[in-house]
Amino acid sequence: MAYPPAGSDRILLDLKLGKQAPGYKAVQKALNRFIAELTYPNTSIF
C-alpha cells in the first residue's frame, strides 16, 4: 500500500478518527481518492 498523502493524516487526526475505529480504512481510502482527484483533476488514476 502506498503511503497516504501528508494532508490526509492531519485531516484524520482532526476528525479524531483513531486507527482502531471501524470505519478508519474506508474513510482513509475515500480521503486519499478525494485528494488525488484534487491533485490530478484531468486524469483517472484509479
Protein Blocks (a to p, Z undefined) as FASTA:
>chain_A
ZZddfklmmmmmmnopafkbmklmmmmmmmmmmmmmmmmmmbcfZZ
